[in-house]
Structures are given as structure tokens and as C-alpha cells.
Amino acid sequence: MQYFSTNRRSPHATFREATLNGQPDDRGLYFPGSIPKISNEFWDSFETMSRGEIAFEIIRPYMGGEIADQSLRTICDETVNFEFPLVRINERISTLELFHGATLAFKDVGARFMSRCLREFSSGNSGRTAVVVATSGDTGGAVANGFFGVEGVDVVILFPKGKVSRVQELQLTTLGQNIHAFEVTGDFDACQTLAKTALADPELKSKMFLTSANSINIARWLPQQFYYFFAYRDWLRAGHDKPPVVCVPSGNFGNICAGILAHISGLPVAHFIAACNANDVIPRFLESGEMIEKKAVATLSNAMDVANPSNFVRILEMFDRDHVRLRDLMSSVSVSDETTSATMREVFEKFGYILDPHGAVGYRALADYLGGHADAAGYFLETAHPVKFDSVLDITGTFGEIPESVAELESRPKRSEVIPPDYEAVRDAITRLIR
Ligand SMILES: *Cc1c(COP(=O)(O)O)cnc(C)c1O
């Protein structure tokens, strides 16, 4: 399998090269040269395969043999070694809970897979590897956890000071060892700019191998297909006879883009909904065909506060950049904060189910869609556990059952360094670490 750049000015890359490069030099995104089709044999044994086996069969064609089957099997087993329950909320709406992993968010899947690929690719590599990641909360925790304790790899996390939730901050700052957390006195965009500058810094690059772990990396993007297959199996087991409408709370559009990729490979899906918060560049684009860039606005569902979703070009790529054709398969709506909190209250009162703000955006978008499609049913993705978002307590009055891992975090000492949002400070910090 070869990967090409969506901007088509960079050379093709193998899975290994694309994982290590992160992004092609022409600032496009890597995209698989061909999309594998799910085989009949896969469907024949679908009902009885383990999650790890499903993951292995889905990802194997994308690897081009660059990780031996036996290692890849282990990586897949470790990546999906937690539950992915499809929980029924009412007759027509279910939720796919993706928050049963180490850091209680769906990003655990991509991060676990990617960290294990990097471990595989850097073993036998004498120099140090530094993973530099900017996070608005969820990404950093998942990446840090995925890489925790990995020999020869340091993780540098840049997050906006005071702008992540209490649990997120604990997840980012209490690991220690090879995980280095920096609280930047600026916003998420500032963190992202700093990370990008570091990744392109020739001086740093001469001292260590630098890589990013953001959601555009194919080793994080591709494994997100796995749970759409798990969900489909549970969907059939629940007795549904039509493919589901699948609603994905979306920010950078990596998650939904993986779902669409799975669908093009053969996974039955009736329709996709990209549920956005007030950051509505894509809903507007699908309506008008015009991409009007805006600044990101802060919302309750802060992991989706993305102004210009970078993975969206991959979706366009799958539809030959024809947004009218895309509209048949995917619609996109914007849900305000007011509606989000009203939905959290409503769903708690009616069904006793506690939504996090991202899941609430998803629930709302799906419920509204089903309102106009009387025969349809579907599920939305619960992308993170409610306890990760402080607003849940204010709005719903409870976090529900608090996972054990959270109490455990509270007992650990915090380790982090506060730095100003200027690049010199970041370069000094990274240089000091890697000596
Ligand atoms: C990252 C994140 C999202 C958005 O996912 P994308 O792949 O960026 O669209 C949604 N919800 C939560 C909780 C997240 O952490």
C-alpha cells in the first residue's frame, strides 16, 4: 500500500514513512492509494471473530506488510482490549460508548495503535524520538498514556494552562517518566503553532527524531475504523434489520472520516451525520459549497472547538471533491451550547442517561435527523466519559458513576512546567529534556 498526498506535490510514502512523517512536506494529508474491499470471508466469520481479529483484518491491507502479522496481531489485541458497548437509549437511538479505555475517550484507540507502531518502527533506532503534541485536552492524555514507559521515546505535551478540565489536567500531568507536560499561558491555537514550529525546527531535528501524534497521522486515523465494525455487529445482534444512521460528534473530522472509509470498504451504514458545535464551517460548506474560514469559538464541547477541520480534505478526497455527492451520504449540523445543555438535562430526566457535552451534540443531531426520517434508527458516538468535563456536574448535577482510574489519578503528584507561548521557551525545554 502506498500513500499519496492530497496536495499531490509530495512523493508517495509507505505506511511506515507516512506514520513517521505525519504530514507530507506539501502540507497535504496522506491518503491510501486504494481503499481495500472487505472480503466475503470476513463477513462469513464476522459473528464469531474477537475484536482483535476484526481489527487485524481491517487494518492489515493498509500496512503493506511493514509490520509482521504476528506483531500486528498483538498490536491490534492491545489496541482494543477494552469494552465498546452499544447502549440502547430508546427504540431508535443507541449510543456507542467509546470511553472505556485508559483515558476515557475514543482517542485511546488511535493513540494506542500509533504508539505501538512507533515502538515497532523505532526499535533498533539508536537516537531518541520525541513526540510533540499540542492538545486541547483529550488528545494529549491519550497519546501520553499510549506512550507511557516506552523506551527511547519522550512525549512533549503542550496544553493551554487553565483551559482543560480537572480530570484532563490530571491525566496530562501525573504520568511522569518519559511524559513531559507543559502548561502554555496561551490558548490551544498557540500550543498548536508552537508544536508545528518545533516539528519543523532544523536545530531540534538535528538532535533527535521528531514526530507529531496528531489526528492527521494515518496510524491514529485508520484504526478508528475498528469500532464502527464492532458497533455494526452489536447493531445486528440487537435485532435491527436496516443499517444504522451513524452520528459522530466532530471537530477535526478524523473520527467520522474513518467511519466513512470503513463504509467505502463495505461496512453498511444508512447515513452519516457530522454533529458540530458552534464551530460550523463544515455545516455551512455542505449547504453552500463555500468554505468560509472562521476563528474557533469556545464551547462546552471543547474538544470540537476546531475552526478548520484538517481531516475534512480526506473526506473530500473520497468523493472526488464533489460536495453534492458527499451530501447524499453525510449531512452536518451545528448545535449551540444552549441546546447542548438542554439536551443533557432532557436525556438525563427522560432516560437516566448522562451525556457528556460532545455526546449531547451527537444525540441532538441524531434525534433531529430521525425526526425527519420516520423509518430510520441509529446510534451516536459517546466520544468521552462525562467525568472528563466539569460542566457535566453543573448541568446534570452528577457525573454518574466515577471510574476507578480517576480516583487513582487524584492520588498522584502533579508534574508540569508553566511556559509562555513563545517558541524559544519551548525549544529550550525540549533541548533540556533530551540531553
Ligand atoms: C477529539 C474529540 C472529538 C472530535 O473528534 P475529531 O476526530 O477531531 O472529529 C469529539 N469528542 C471528543 C471527546 C474528543 O476528544
The ligand as an SDF file (V2000), in Angstrom:
LIG
                    3D

 15 15  0  0  0  0  0  0  0  0999 V2000
  -11.2800   14.7640   19.6660 C   0  0  0  0  0  0  0  0  0  0  0  0
  -12.6640   14.6760   20.1670 C   0  0  0  0  0  0  0  0  0  0  0  0
  -13.7660   14.8370   19.3110 C   0  0  0  0  0  0  0  0  0  0  0  0
  -13.6110   15.2170   17.8590 C   0  0  0  0  0  0  0  0  0  0  0  0
  -13.0760   14.1770   17.0830 O   0  0  0  0  0  0  0  0  0  0  0  0
  -12.4870   14.5100   15.6430 P   0  0  0  0  0  0  0  0  0  0  0  0
  -11.9010   13.2390   15.1630 O   0  0  0  0  0  0  0  0  0  0  0  0
  -11.4690   15.5860   15.8460 O   0  0  0  0  0  0  0  0  0  0  0  0
  -13.6270   14.9840   14.8040 O   0  0  0  0  0  0  0  0  0  0  0  0
  -15.0360   14.6730   19.8260 C   0  0  0  0  0  0  0  0  0  0  0  0
  -15.2270   14.3840   21.1270 N   0  0  0  0  0  0  0  0  0  0  0  0
  -14.1990   14.2290   21.9840 C   0  0  0  0  0  0  0  0  0  0  0  0
  -14.4920   13.9410   23.3990 C   0  0  0  0  0  0  0  0  0  0  0  0
  -12.8860   14.3610   21.5310 C   0  0  0  0  0  0  0  0  0  0  0  0
  -11.8750   14.2030   22.3820 O   0  0  0  0  0  0  0  0  0  0  0  0
  1  2  1  0
  2  3  1  0
  2 14  2  0
  3  4  1  0
  3 10  2  0
  4  5  1  0
  5  6  1  0
  6  7  2  0
  6  8  1  0
  6  9  1  0
 10 11  1  0
 11 12  2  0
 12 13  1  0
 12 14  1  0
 14 15  1  0
M  END
$$$$
